[in-house]
Structures are given as structure tokens and as C-alpha cells.
Amino acid sequence: MNALMPRLSLAPGRILAAIALLALVCIGLIFWSHQRWSSAQAAMLEQSQAMQQSTLRVQRAELYAEQLRNGERSVSEDMLSAELRTARELALALGDPLKRYEDIALPQQVQQRRADAARHYLQTLERLQTEVRNSLAESAAAPALAIRRAMVTLDEAALQVEKALHEEQSLRLQRQAQLTALTLLLVAALAAGLILLLQSHMAQREQALQALASHAARLDALTRALPEVSFLLDREGRYLAAYGPDSKLAAPREMILSRTVAEHIDAPQAAQILDTIATALDRPEGARTELLLQTPVGRRRFECHAARLAGQDMVVWISWDVTERHQAQQRVQAFTRLYSFLSQVNQSIVQTRSEPELFSRICAAALSHGGFSSARVLRPDPAAAHGWGLACRAALQGESSADTPTLPPLQALETARTALQQGRTHWSRAVPSENELAQDEGIFHAWVALPLGGAASGGRRRF
């Protein structure tokens, strides 16, 4: 799963880069193809125009010669010579290699045929120009006759030039068409590659999504199977997710999601939770705390651990219900103190010889070893209230007389009476019920009575 995530996160960037690169390559190829087509067309147009202009100048020179023959004064011999000279200059360009358009390579023989035809046309035109120049001195009709005699040869030479130009231009267009087809194939190959890349990306994404769904299903099953509760909380104490049995949540699941802990938990506990979250966000090892919360099944004690979610401003909060463990610890401590007190009573019986000293030591042991808040030694006395008389009493420092009355409550007196009747130690509610311990945070009252011959000692203890 972790191996899939980096590829999934990088794939969109690669796809965008590939699309951008394909667009740039396509634009570049289209521009390059357009430039080559423009170059080919410019080469064909330049040569064709030069040939047409040269032929047109010769025809105009022929017209001027006829006008001179007819004696028209609007035409001069210089005009005739200028047209032939211009035709020659245009013919010179036909034989020169087109260096500006050499990006498309042509066979040497094709270029040579065009150069030979242009050279032959130029030579024919130069001979005509020479004959016309020589005939101007003879008579006004001589130039026209010279041009007529040379026109057949000149037309044949021009036709050969046009054929050579057509052959060269056709081959240039053919080569350009091949290059265009190659360009299209290259674009198609790039597009196919991009499609394969997209398909691969979609396959990876689908695999990653399936892996995520499978992982989420396993995580959901695991959280539902756990007997404890866990949460996803942000820095403000807002519940982003909740897992575990509803019976151990402080409020129904639908009521706590997207709400903060302060909205349904008492202020002291909410402040404690927020402090723990802040500590967990600042420490890589997380933070721990204990909470006493009211749940649908009563007041429960929870041990909590919070750890920061990597790269995010939120924590995973896991809680364990430790109410039973806490109660068990309290029971162990209660029984340990009771047996310690009984041991001290037995020692006091052996070590003392006078009854007042024994009673005093028993009361002191109840406070020091038994953890009792007060202790009394009672004697059966039919004349006294409730049938009991007080022989000795003691209380912890700080207990007022109101807290240590002369006689204990009736429940304690019943405990003392039972101890005397049965001839053995007896205690009442020495171990509290779970609800009492949970609701009173482990504080409860226990009355213990020990028969001492004709007297009974009793103590009240607070755990």
C-alpha cells in the first residue's frame, strides 16, 4: 500500500507533463511542416514567375520590333534593347541554385537537367539579343525579322526549361508530402504513447483505489472488532471520525462527529483533552492522560493515548476503559489495609496487659494501619442508648466532633452486634459495588467490627 501511494501521487504530474510535451511537439511539427510547404511553394513560384517574366519580355521585345518596322515613333530602339536585356537577366536566375530552398534535398540529375535547360535558354536568348543589336544598324525591319527567326528556337528552349522546372517542382512536392506523412506518423506515435501512458495511469489509479478500499475495509472491520474506542481529532478537539462500541462513547456517534469535545463534555474534562491534544501535536512520542467520563452505561474511567497523524494537524486518540482495573486495584488496597489492621489487633492483644491500653492501641492501629477515619471500642450496655456503651474512640487529625459522634450509625452497631454473636470479625460493605465505586471515584464507607471478649471494636474507613 505504501509503495503504491508515491506512484499514485506522482502520476498526475507526469501525465500533465506528457500532455504539455505532446502539445509542444505537435505545434513544432505543424509549424515545421508549414514552413517547408511554404518554402516549396515559394521556390516553385519564384522560378515559374522568372520564366514567365522572361518569356513576356521577349514577346514585348517582338512587339516593339514590329512597331519599329511599321514606323511608329512611340517606340524606340532602346526600349527594344531594354526588354531583351531584362529577359536575359531573368533567365540568369533560372540557372542559379536556389540556396534559400535547399532544405528539401533533390537528386543531382534533376537539378542538372534544370540547370542545362536554363543555360540553353539563356544562350539562345543571348544570341537573339546579339542578332537584334546587329540588325538595328541595317534597317527598321531587320530586328523584327531576326526575332521571328529566333522565336522557334527560343520557344523550344523555354519549353525545355518549363519541363525541367515542372519535374523539379513535382519531385519537391513529393518529398514534402513524404515528410508530412512522416510528421503525421510521429504525431500519431506520440499520441499512442500518451494513450498508453494514460491507460497505465488509470490502471495504477484503479489498483491504488482498490488497495485503499481493501485497506479501509480491513481498518473498519478492525475498529469494529476492538472493544475500546478511538477517535480522529483536530487541534480544536473536533471529532473527525469515531470508532468503537457506542456504549463507551460519551455521546451518540452521530451527535459528536464534526463537533468539539467542549460541546458535550464537561469543561474540566474538555480542557484536559485539549491540553493532551496540544501536547501530542508538539511531541513525536505523543501524550497520555486519564479521564473520568459519564457514558450511557454510567460513569467510567478511561486511560487515553494521543499520537499525531504524520503531516497533519490532527491526532489519533485511543481510549481504554480501565474502570474494572481501577476497581480491582482499589479492592486489593482495601483488603491489604484490612488485613494489616487485623494483624495489628492480634499483636496488640498479645502485647498489652490492661484493657484501656488495648483499646487505645486498637483504635490507633485502625487509624494508622487500617486507613480508617475513626475508630471506637463499644461495650454492650442495656442501660445505654441502643444497648451500647463507648469504651474508647479515636479519629484522624482534622476530623471534627461532628464527624466522630459518640456512637456510630445504626448500621455500624448492627455490624458490632453481629460480630459478637458470631464470635468473629465482621465488616459491612467493606467492598463497594461497581456503581458506587465509579460514581464516588473510589470513596466509600466500610464498617468493621472485631469481638474483644465482652467488648467490640469498630471502625469507619474511607478509601
Contacts in CASP RR format, 6 or more apart in sequence:
PFRMAT RR
TARGET T0000
AUTHOR 0000-0000-0000
METHOD contacts of the structure
MODEL  1
MNALMPRLSLAPGRILAAIALLALVCIGLIFWSHQRWSSAQAAMLEQSQA
MQQSTLRVQRAELYAEQLRNGERSVSEDMLSAELRTARELALALGDPLKR
YEDIALPQQVQQRRADAARHYLQTLERLQTEVRNSLAESAAAPALAIRRA
MVTLDEAALQVEKALHEEQSLRLQRQAQLTALTLLLVAALAAGLILLLQS
HMAQREQALQALASHAARLDALTRALPEVSFLLDREGRYLAAYGPDSKLA
APREMILSRTVAEHIDAPQAAQILDTIATALDRPEGARTELLLQTPVGRR
RFECHAARLAGQDMVVWISWDVTERHQAQQRVQAFTRLYSFLSQVNQSIV
QTRSEPELFSRICAAALSHGGFSSARVLRPDPAAAHGWGLACRAALQGES
SADTPTLPPLQALETARTALQQGRTHWSRAVPSENELAQDEGIFHAWVAL
PLGGAASGGRRRF
1 211 0 8 1.000
1 212 0 8 1.000
1 215 0 8 1.000
4 204 0 8 1.000
4 207 0 8 1.000
4 208 0 8 1.000
4 211 0 8 1.000
5 208 0 8 1.000
7 204 0 8 1.000
7 208 0 8 1.000
8 204 0 8 1.000
8 205 0 8 1.000
8 208 0 8 1.000
11 201 0 8 1.000
11 204 0 8 1.000
11 205 0 8 1.000
12 201 0 8 1.000
14 197 0 8 1.000
14 201 0 8 1.000
15 197 0 8 1.000
15 198 0 8 1.000
15 201 0 8 1.000
18 194 0 8 1.000
18 197 0 8 1.000
19 194 0 8 1.000
22 190 0 8 1.000
22 191 0 8 1.000
22 194 0 8 1.000
25 186 0 8 1.000
25 187 0 8 1.000
25 190 0 8 1.000
26 187 0 8 1.000
26 190 0 8 1.000
29 183 0 8 1.000
29 186 0 8 1.000
29 187 0 8 1.000
30 183 0 8 1.000
32 183 0 8 1.000
33 179 0 8 1.000
33 180 0 8 1.000
33 183 0 8 1.000
36 103 0 8 1.000
36 104 0 8 1.000
36 176 0 8 1.000
36 179 0 8 1.000
36 180 0 8 1.000
37 176 0 8 1.000
37 180 0 8 1.000
39 100 0 8 1.000
39 101 0 8 1.000
39 103 0 8 1.000
39 104 0 8 1.000
40 101 0 8 1.000
40 104 0 8 1.000
40 169 0 8 1.000
40 172 0 8 1.000
40 173 0 8 1.000
40 176 0 8 1.000
42 100 0 8 1.000
42 101 0 8 1.000
43 98 0 8 1.000
43 100 0 8 1.000
43 101 0 8 1.000
43 169 0 8 1.000
43 172 0 8 1.000
44 165 0 8 1.000
44 169 0 8 1.000
44 172 0 8 1.000
44 173 0 8 1.000
46 98 0 8 1.000
47 94 0 8 1.000
47 98 0 8 1.000
47 165 0 8 1.000
47 168 0 8 1.000
47 169 0 8 1.000
48 165 0 8 1.000
48 169 0 8 1.000
50 90 0 8 1.000
50 91 0 8 1.000
50 93 0 8 1.000
50 94 0 8 1.000
51 90 0 8 1.000
51 94 0 8 1.000
51 158 0 8 1.000
51 161 0 8 1.000
51 162 0 8 1.000
51 165 0 8 1.000
53 86 0 8 1.000
53 87 0 8 1.000
53 90 0 8 1.000
54 87 0 8 1.000
54 88 0 8 1.000
54 90 0 8 1.000
54 91 0 8 1.000
54 94 0 8 1.000
54 121 0 8 1.000
54 125 0 8 1.000
54 158 0 8 1.000
55 87 0 8 1.000
55 158 0 8 1.000
57 83 0 8 1.000
57 84 0 8 1.000
57 86 0 8 1.000
57 87 0 8 1.000
57 90 0 8 1.000
58 83 0 8 1.000
58 84 0 8 1.000
58 87 0 8 1.000
58 125 0 8 1.000
58 128 0 8 1.000
58 147 0 8 1.000
58 151 0 8 1.000
58 154 0 8 1.000
60 83 0 8 1.000
61 80 0 8 1.000
61 83 0 8 1.000
61 84 0 8 1.000
61 87 0 8 1.000
61 132 0 8 1.000
61 147 0 8 1.000
62 144 0 8 1.000
62 147 0 8 1.000
62 148 0 8 1.000
62 151 0 8 1.000
64 75 0 8 1.000
64 79 0 8 1.000
64 80 0 8 1.000
64 83 0 8 1.000
65 80 0 8 1.000
65 132 0 8 1.000
65 143 0 8 1.000
65 144 0 8 1.000
65 146 0 8 1.000
65 147 0 8 1.000
66 144 0 8 1.000
67 74 0 8 1.000
67 75 0 8 1.000
68 75 0 8 1.000
68 77 0 8 1.000
68 80 0 8 1.000
68 140 0 8 1.000
68 141 0 8 1.000
68 143 0 8 1.000
68 144 0 8 1.000
69 140 0 8 1.000
69 141 0 8 1.000
69 143 0 8 1.000
69 144 0 8 1.000
71 140 0 8 1.000
77 136 0 8 1.000
77 143 0 8 1.000
80 132 0 8 1.000
80 136 0 8 1.000
80 143 0 8 1.000
81 129 0 8 1.000
81 132 0 8 1.000
81 133 0 8 1.000
81 136 0 8 1.000
84 125 0 8 1.000
84 128 0 8 1.000
84 129 0 8 1.000
84 132 0 8 1.000
85 129 0 8 1.000
87 125 0 8 1.000
88 122 0 8 1.000
88 125 0 8 1.000
88 126 0 8 1.000
88 129 0 8 1.000
91 118 0 8 1.000
91 121 0 8 1.000
91 122 0 8 1.000
91 125 0 8 1.000
92 122 0 8 1.000
94 114 0 8 1.000
94 118 0 8 1.000
94 121 0 8 1.000
94 122 0 8 1.000
94 161 0 8 1.000
94 165 0 8 1.000
95 114 0 8 1.000
95 115 0 8 1.000
95 118 0 8 1.000
95 119 0 8 1.000
95 122 0 8 1.000
97 111 0 8 1.000
97 115 0 8 1.000
104 172 0 8 1.000
104 175 0 8 1.000
104 176 0 8 1.000
104 179 0 8 1.000
105 175 0 8 1.000
106 168 0 8 1.000
106 171 0 8 1.000
106 172 0 8 1.000
106 175 0 8 1.000
107 171 0 8 1.000
110 164 0 8 1.000
110 167 0 8 1.000
110 168 0 8 1.000
110 171 0 8 1.000
111 168 0 8 1.000
113 164 0 8 1.000
113 167 0 8 1.000
114 161 0 8 1.000
114 164 0 8 1.000
114 165 0 8 1.000
114 167 0 8 1.000
114 168 0 8 1.000
116 164 0 8 1.000
117 157 0 8 1.000
117 160 0 8 1.000
117 161 0 8 1.000
117 163 0 8 1.000
117 164 0 8 1.000
118 161 0 8 1.000
118 164 0 8 1.000
120 157 0 8 1.000
120 160 0 8 1.000
120 161 0 8 1.000
121 154 0 8 1.000
121 157 0 8 1.000
121 158 0 8 1.000
121 160 0 8 1.000
121 161 0 8 1.000
124 150 0 8 1.000
124 153 0 8 1.000
124 154 0 8 1.000
124 157 0 8 1.000
125 154 0 8 1.000
125 157 0 8 1.000
127 150 0 8 1.000
128 146 0 8 1.000
128 147 0 8 1.000
128 150 0 8 1.000
128 154 0 8 1.000
131 146 0 8 1.000
131 149 0 8 1.000
131 150 0 8 1.000
132 143 0 8 1.000
132 146 0 8 1.000
132 147 0 8 1.000
135 142 0 8 1.000
135 143 0 8 1.000
135 145 0 8 1.000
135 146 0 8 1.000
136 142 0 8 1.000
136 143 0 8 1.000
223 230 0 8 1.000
223 243 0 8 1.000
223 244 0 8 1.000
224 243 0 8 1.000
224 244 0 8 1.000
226 243 0 8 1.000
226 244 0 8 1.000
227 244 0 8 1.000
227 245 0 8 1.000
227 321 0 8 1.000
228 244 0 8 1.000
228 248 0 8 1.000
228 318 0 8 1.000
228 319 0 8 1.000
228 320 0 8 1.000
228 321 0 8 1.000
229 242 0 8 1.000
229 243 0 8 1.000
229 244 0 8 1.000
229 245 0 8 1.000
229 248 0 8 1.000
229 249 0 8 1.000
229 318 0 8 1.000
229 319 0 8 1.000
230 242 0 8 1.000
230 243 0 8 1.000
230 244 0 8 1.000
230 316 0 8 1.000
230 317 0 8 1.000
230 318 0 8 1.000
230 319 0 8 1.000
231 239 0 8 1.000
231 240 0 8 1.000
231 241 0 8 1.000
231 242 0 8 1.000
231 243 0 8 1.000
231 316 0 8 1.000
231 317 0 8 1.000
231 319 0 8 1.000
232 239 0 8 1.000
232 240 0 8 1.000
232 241 0 8 1.000
232 242 0 8 1.000
232 309 0 8 1.000
232 314 0 8 1.000
232 315 0 8 1.000
232 316 0 8 1.000
232 317 0 8 1.000
233 239 0 8 1.000
233 240 0 8 1.000
233 261 0 8 1.000
233 273 0 8 1.000
233 277 0 8 1.000
233 306 0 8 1.000
233 314 0 8 1.000
233 315 0 8 1.000
233 317 0 8 1.000
234 240 0 8 1.000
234 313 0 8 1.000
234 314 0 8 1.000
235 277 0 8 1.000
235 278 0 8 1.000
235 281 0 8 1.000
235 313 0 8 1.000
235 314 0 8 1.000
236 260 0 8 1.000
236 274 0 8 1.000
237 260 0 8 1.000
237 261 0 8 1.000
237 262 0 8 1.000
237 273 0 8 1.000
237 274 0 8 1.000
237 277 0 8 1.000
238 258 0 8 1.000
238 259 0 8 1.000
238 260 0 8 1.000
239 256 0 8 1.000
239 257 0 8 1.000
239 258 0 8 1.000
239 259 0 8 1.000
239 260 0 8 1.000
239 261 0 8 1.000
240 257 0 8 1.000
240 258 0 8 1.000
240 314 0 8 1.000
241 257 0 8 1.000
242 249 0 8 1.000
242 253 0 8 1.000
242 256 0 8 1.000
242 257 0 8 1.000
246 252 0 8 1.000
246 253 0 8 1.000
246 296 0 8 1.000
247 295 0 8 1.000
247 296 0 8 1.000
247 297 0 8 1.000
248 295 0 8 1.000
248 297 0 8 1.000
248 300 0 8 1.000
248 319 0 8 1.000
248 321 0 8 1.000
249 256 0 8 1.000
249 295 0 8 1.000
249 296 0 8 1.000
250 256 0 8 1.000
250 264 0 8 1.000
250 265 0 8 1.000
250 293 0 8 1.000
250 294 0 8 1.000
250 295 0 8 1.000
251 264 0 8 1.000
255 264 0 8 1.000
256 264 0 8 1.000
260 270 0 8 1.000
261 269 0 8 1.000
261 270 0 8 1.000
261 273 0 8 1.000
261 274 0 8 1.000
262 270 0 8 1.000
262 274 0 8 1.000
265 273 0 8 1.000
265 293 0 8 1.000
269 291 0 8 1.000
269 292 0 8 1.000
269 293 0 8 1.000
272 289 0 8 1.000
272 291 0 8 1.000
273 289 0 8 1.000
273 291 0 8 1.000
273 304 0 8 1.000
275 289 0 8 1.000
276 287 0 8 1.000
276 288 0 8 1.000
276 289 0 8 1.000
276 304 0 8 1.000
276 306 0 8 1.000
277 287 0 8 1.000
277 306 0 8 1.000
277 315 0 8 1.000
277 317 0 8 1.000
279 286 0 8 1.000
279 287 0 8 1.000
279 306 0 8 1.000
280 286 0 8 1.000
280 287 0 8 1.000
280 306 0 8 1.000
280 307 0 8 1.000
280 308 0 8 1.000
280 315 0 8 1.000
281 308 0 8 1.000
281 313 0 8 1.000
281 315 0 8 1.000
284 308 0 8 1.000
286 305 0 8 1.000
286 306 0 8 1.000
286 307 0 8 1.000
286 308 0 8 1.000
286 315 0 8 1.000
287 305 0 8 1.000
287 306 0 8 1.000
288 303 0 8 1.000
288 304 0 8 1.000
288 305 0 8 1.000
288 306 0 8 1.000
289 303 0 8 1.000
289 304 0 8 1.000
289 306 0 8 1.000
290 301 0 8 1.000
290 302 0 8 1.000
290 303 0 8 1.000
290 304 0 8 1.000
290 322 0 8 1.000
291 301 0 8 1.000
291 302 0 8 1.000
291 304 0 8 1.000
291 319 0 8 1.000
292 299 0 8 1.000
292 300 0 8 1.000
292 301 0 8 1.000
292 302 0 8 1.000
292 441 0 8 1.000
293 299 0 8 1.000
293 300 0 8 1.000
293 302 0 8 1.000
294 300 0 8 1.000
298 435 0 8 1.000
298 438 0 8 1.000
298 439 0 8 1.000
299 438 0 8 1.000
299 439 0 8 1.000
300 321 0 8 1.000
300 323 0 8 1.000
300 438 0 8 1.000
301 321 0 8 1.000
301 322 0 8 1.000
301 323 0 8 1.000
301 326 0 8 1.000
301 438 0 8 1.000
302 319 0 8 1.000
302 320 0 8 1.000
302 321 0 8 1.000
302 322 0 8 1.000
303 319 0 8 1.000
303 320 0 8 1.000
303 322 0 8 1.000
304 317 0 8 1.000
304 318 0 8 1.000
304 319 0 8 1.000
304 320 0 8 1.000
305 317 0 8 1.000
305 318 0 8 1.000
306 315 0 8 1.000
306 316 0 8 1.000
306 317 0 8 1.000
306 318 0 8 1.000
307 315 0 8 1.000
307 316 0 8 1.000
308 314 0 8 1.000
308 315 0 8 1.000
309 315 0 8 1.000
309 316 0 8 1.000
323 434 0 8 1.000
323 438 0 8 1.000
324 434 0 8 1.000
327 434 0 8 1.000
327 437 0 8 1.000
327 438 0 8 1.000
327 442 0 8 1.000
330 437 0 8 1.000
330 442 0 8 1.000
330 463 0 8 1.000
331 431 0 8 1.000
333 463 0 8 1.000
334 430 0 8 1.000
334 431 0 8 1.000
334 446 0 8 1.000
334 463 0 8 1.000
335 431 0 8 1.000
337 369 0 8 1.000
337 370 0 8 1.000
337 371 0 8 1.000
337 461 0 8 1.000
338 370 0 8 1.000
338 427 0 8 1.000
338 430 0 8 1.000
338 448 0 8 1.000
340 369 0 8 1.000
340 370 0 8 1.000
341 365 0 8 1.000
341 366 0 8 1.000
341 369 0 8 1.000
341 370 0 8 1.000
341 371 0 8 1.000
341 372 0 8 1.000
341 448 0 8 1.000
342 425 0 8 1.000
342 450 0 8 1.000
343 369 0 8 1.000
344 361 0 8 1.000
344 362 0 8 1.000
344 365 0 8 1.000
344 368 0 8 1.000
344 369 0 8 1.000
344 370 0 8 1.000
345 362 0 8 1.000
345 365 0 8 1.000
345 450 0 8 1.000
345 457 0 8 1.000
348 358 0 8 1.000
348 361 0 8 1.000
348 362 0 8 1.000
348 365 0 8 1.000
349 358 0 8 1.000
349 452 0 8 1.000
351 361 0 8 1.000
352 358 0 8 1.000
352 361 0 8 1.000
355 391 0 8 1.000
355 455 0 8 1.000
356 392 0 8 1.000
358 452 0 8 1.000
359 377 0 8 1.000
359 391 0 8 1.000
359 392 0 8 1.000
359 452 0 8 1.000
359 455 0 8 1.000
359 457 0 8 1.000
360 392 0 8 1.000
360 394 0 8 1.000
362 375 0 8 1.000
362 377 0 8 1.000
362 392 0 8 1.000
362 450 0 8 1.000
362 452 0 8 1.000
362 457 0 8 1.000
363 375 0 8 1.000
363 376 0 8 1.000
363 377 0 8 1.000
363 392 0 8 1.000
363 393 0 8 1.000
363 394 0 8 1.000
363 457 0 8 1.000
364 394 0 8 1.000
366 372 0 8 1.000
366 375 0 8 1.000
366 394 0 8 1.000
366 457 0 8 1.000
366 458 0 8 1.000
366 459 0 8 1.000
366 461 0 8 1.000
367 373 0 8 1.000
367 374 0 8 1.000
367 375 0 8 1.000
367 394 0 8 1.000
367 395 0 8 1.000
367 396 0 8 1.000
370 461 0 8 1.000
371 461 0 8 1.000
371 462 0 8 1.000
372 448 0 8 1.000
372 459 0 8 1.000
372 460 0 8 1.000
372 461 0 8 1.000
372 462 0 8 1.000
373 395 0 8 1.000
373 396 0 8 1.000
373 399 0 8 1.000
373 403 0 8 1.000
373 460 0 8 1.000
373 461 0 8 1.000
373 462 0 8 1.000
374 393 0 8 1.000
374 394 0 8 1.000
374 395 0 8 1.000
374 396 0 8 1.000
374 399 0 8 1.000
374 403 0 8 1.000
374 404 0 8 1.000
374 459 0 8 1.000
374 460 0 8 1.000
375 393 0 8 1.000
375 394 0 8 1.000
375 395 0 8 1.000
375 457 0 8 1.000
375 458 0 8 1.000
375 459 0 8 1.000
375 460 0 8 1.000
376 390 0 8 1.000
376 391 0 8 1.000
376 392 0 8 1.000
376 393 0 8 1.000
376 394 0 8 1.000
376 407 0 8 1.000
376 408 0 8 1.000
376 457 0 8 1.000
376 458 0 8 1.000
376 459 0 8 1.000
377 390 0 8 1.000
377 391 0 8 1.000
377 392 0 8 1.000
377 393 0 8 1.000
377 452 0 8 1.000
377 455 0 8 1.000
377 456 0 8 1.000
377 457 0 8 1.000
377 458 0 8 1.000
378 388 0 8 1.000
378 389 0 8 1.000
378 390 0 8 1.000
378 391 0 8 1.000
378 407 0 8 1.000
378 413 0 8 1.000
378 416 0 8 1.000
378 455 0 8 1.000
378 456 0 8 1.000
378 457 0 8 1.000
378 458 0 8 1.000
379 388 0 8 1.000
379 389 0 8 1.000
379 390 0 8 1.000
379 391 0 8 1.000
379 454 0 8 1.000
379 455 0 8 1.000
379 456 0 8 1.000
380 387 0 8 1.000
380 388 0 8 1.000
380 389 0 8 1.000
380 420 0 8 1.000
380 454 0 8 1.000
380 455 0 8 1.000
380 456 0 8 1.000
381 387 0 8 1.000
381 388 0 8 1.000
381 389 0 8 1.000
385 407 0 8 1.000
386 407 0 8 1.000
386 410 0 8 1.000
386 413 0 8 1.000
388 407 0 8 1.000
388 413 0 8 1.000
388 416 0 8 1.000
389 407 0 8 1.000
390 406 0 8 1.000
390 407 0 8 1.000
391 455 0 8 1.000
393 404 0 8 1.000
393 406 0 8 1.000
395 403 0 8 1.000
395 404 0 8 1.000
407 413 0 8 1.000
408 447 0 8 1.000
408 458 0 8 1.000
408 459 0 8 1.000
408 460 0 8 1.000
411 428 0 8 1.000
411 447 0 8 1.000
412 428 0 8 1.000
412 447 0 8 1.000
412 449 0 8 1.000
412 458 0 8 1.000
412 459 0 8 1.000
412 460 0 8 1.000
414 428 0 8 1.000
415 426 0 8 1.000
415 427 0 8 1.000
415 428 0 8 1.000
415 447 0 8 1.000
415 448 0 8 1.000
415 449 0 8 1.000
415 458 0 8 1.000
416 449 0 8 1.000
416 456 0 8 1.000
416 458 0 8 1.000
417 456 0 8 1.000
418 426 0 8 1.000
418 449 0 8 1.000
419 425 0 8 1.000
419 426 0 8 1.000
419 449 0 8 1.000
419 450 0 8 1.000
419 451 0 8 1.000
419 456 0 8 1.000
420 449 0 8 1.000
420 451 0 8 1.000
420 454 0 8 1.000
420 456 0 8 1.000
422 451 0 8 1.000
423 451 0 8 1.000
424 451 0 8 1.000
425 448 0 8 1.000
425 449 0 8 1.000
425 450 0 8 1.000
425 451 0 8 1.000
426 448 0 8 1.000
426 449 0 8 1.000
427 446 0 8 1.000
427 447 0 8 1.000
427 448 0 8 1.000
427 449 0 8 1.000
428 446 0 8 1.000
428 447 0 8 1.000
428 448 0 8 1.000
428 449 0 8 1.000
429 444 0 8 1.000
429 445 0 8 1.000
429 446 0 8 1.000
429 447 0 8 1.000
430 446 0 8 1.000
430 448 0 8 1.000
431 446 0 8 1.000
432 440 0 8 1.000
432 442 0 8 1.000
432 444 0 8 1.000
432 446 0 8 1.000
436 442 0 8 1.000
436 444 0 8 1.000
437 444 0 8 1.000
442 463 0 8 1.000
443 462 0 8 1.000
443 463 0 8 1.000
444 462 0 8 1.000
444 463 0 8 1.000
445 460 0 8 1.000
445 461 0 8 1.000
445 462 0 8 1.000
446 460 0 8 1.000
446 461 0 8 1.000
446 463 0 8 1.000
447 458 0 8 1.000
447 459 0 8 1.000
447 460 0 8 1.000
448 458 0 8 1.000
448 459 0 8 1.000
448 461 0 8 1.000
449 456 0 8 1.000
449 457 0 8 1.000
449 458 0 8 1.000
449 459 0 8 1.000
450 456 0 8 1.000
450 457 0 8 1.000
450 458 0 8 1.000
END
